[in-house]
Amino acid sequence: MLHSVPTGTHTHIYKKIALFFKFWCPALLAALIAANAWASLDKDDIASHLGTHYVVGEPLTDLAVYPIFLPNNNALQGKPSFAGYAFQTADFADVRGFSGKRMNILVVLDPAGNLLATELVQHVEPLFARPGTASVLEDFTQQFENLNLRQGISIGRWSETLDVSANSARLTGVHMGTITVKAITRNVIESSMAVAAAKLDGTVFASFSAAPAGSDWATHWHSRQVEIVILLSGLALLVVGLLKQKWVSHTTKRLRLIRSLYLLFTLGFIGWHAQAQLTIVNVAAALESTKAGDNLSFFLSDPMTSILWVFVGITLLVWGRGTFCGWLCPFGALQEIMSGIARALGVRHIRIKKRVDTQLKWVKYALLAAIISSIFWFPQHSDLLSEIEPFKTAISLFFIREWPYVVWAVCCVGLSAVVYRGYCRYICPLGAALAIGGYVRLWRWVPRRNECGTPCQTCRHGCNYDSIEPNGTIAYDECFQCLDCVATHEDDKKCYPLVMSNKRPVTYLHVEGQTR
């Protein structure tokens, strides 16, 4: 049963929001002016990238392009011959990748619309920032070389090989890089089309306009329709289960079975298979894009992540952060599964004192504030701060990464063996962001009785998240919607009010000298 929230219960919420933004809002607004910087290439930089293959001329005055010439070593043949134009995609297009930050690609376009060179010179994509993975995006970008703008260019799966014909080109995609390679493709094609419209022959350009600049986002949705159906079915089952929470938690055995199966689905399918782990990087990317005056359409290239964010946004209104944090976070599921294994092996959880627990729960808000501030003040460090999340290491990269990241991820998972979901409760900046977003929740969905808190404390002592106050009220910003308290509330052997109500007065009858 859903209950409306009394206005008075929002007092602590307003205080927390005010405290969180007290020192950060002025900083965010002041930093908007200079936070979108990127490294522009000058003539010498372009010459160094192109090497001895071309001679770079002076930049044009009417357009941010550099004429390119073929070197002529024979003095009798006169001047070097014109080869095309070199330009940076950041001067003509601003399509953001997964990180939400700008990327820059050096392109050389000849008068016939051929892409003579395409080199990725700047990006801040978190999954491809280390040396071992950076070359993957560079290799993808080089696939555009020797293609023509007349060709319809699309992106295949990472397991496919490059397929080029007279009228089309299907590029080899990048594993776990759908949004990023889509952004690279759009930047290359849109900027090239802009230069072609301004500098190439009109009849030639007219033929270019007939060629779909990169694969449309709908193509990605169509290619993953089976996964989309599975995800939507799983989300529908979750909604039904949460609406029927009393049935789901009718017995502890039933609740544990349903919850365990769903967490395995979350970890195995949503996380490791579909790579739909929501992350603070998504929040940072949205802020980066909004700051630059762009929309969030780049998320559409990843249908699984898009669907989850829409679902989480809706459920924040109904149940708060608990729906995602408690049921749909793959890394959270991994921690809970680890906790169950540890408990089965006899490892007991440490119950942190209430005062210390309350203080520790502020850590994640401080980390969130640091990450958001870095986006505006120190954008070059925001990705490093986002590494506080072990999601990328544990879910996206399957723990195959440099050892410091693996050690941190293993420590976060291992922490849950002794402190129940310790990372989620005390460290997770995404959880902090969702907790703040969850303040728009419209209902109190956990059933309560007048005796909750006074005198009954059963639910509070049994809450692994310490999200029940001594007076019996639920701290929804820290509730993970595990339904354990709902199970206790419905258990006539555990819930004190039910135990007391089931006690009946004994009737004594005197029959033939015996009392019954």
Buried (B, 14 or more C-beta within 10 A) or exposed (E): EEEEBEEEEEEEBEEBEEEBBEEBEEEBEEBEEEBBEBEEBEEEBBBEBBEEEBBBBEBBEEBBBBBBBEEEEEEEEEEBEEBBBBBBBBBBBBBBBBBBBBBBBBBBBBBEBBBBBBBBBBBBBBBBBEEEBBEBBBEBBEBBBEBBBBBBBBBBEBEEEEEBEEEBBBBBBBEBBBBBBBBBBBBBBBBBBBBBEBBBEEEBBEEBEEBEBBBBBEBBBEBBEEBBEBBEEBBEEBBEBBEEBBEBBBEEEEBBEBBBEBBEBBBEBBBBEBBBBBBBBBBBBBBBBEBBEBEBEBBBBBBBBBBBBEBBEEBBEBBBBBBBBBBBBBBBBBBBBBBBEBEEEEEEBEEBEEEEBEEBBBBBBEBBBBBBBBBBBBBEBBBEBBBBBBBBBBBBBEEEBEEEBBEBBBEBBBBBBEBBBBBBBBBBBBBBBBBBBBBEBBBBBBBBBEBBBEEBBBBBEEBBBBBBEEEBBBBBBBBBBBBBBBBBBBBEEBBBBBBEEEEEEEEEEEEEEEEE
